[in-house]
Amino acid sequence: MSQVLYVPRRLLETTRAHLAREAPKEGVGLWAGRREVERVIPLPNAHPEPLTGYLAEPLALLKALKALEREGLALLAIYHSHPRGPAFPSPTDIKEARWRVPYVIFGTDGFRAFLLPEGQEVPLALLP
Ligand SMILES: [Zn+2]
């Protein structure tokens, strides 16, 4: 499956700002849109150990997905942060992967997107 994630820089900054607010906890949210990312949707991290794990709060996730459907936007990616680790999927990220959209990981060394559990990297293209 070949796909590229197109992200306007402005929305990348919105995402980074959300994750900075969550730090030192991991942050989680959705990217949605049609062809490119048009919407950043921060979600509460309901993981019992949010410093080292993430779990999108299920009711907030469901509401967000329903709202996207109403607006005709597709879920393009799920993002989360590794406030003290690299932008690579952890063993838990791989084991718990359930979605067919790319997982975007923001780490101390940048950000990357992957299809999980396969681990295939998905190119990210920044739009002006
Ligand atoms: Zn992770």
Residues whose N, C-alpha, C, O or C-beta is under 5 A from the ligand:
A	BS01	ZN	S90 D93
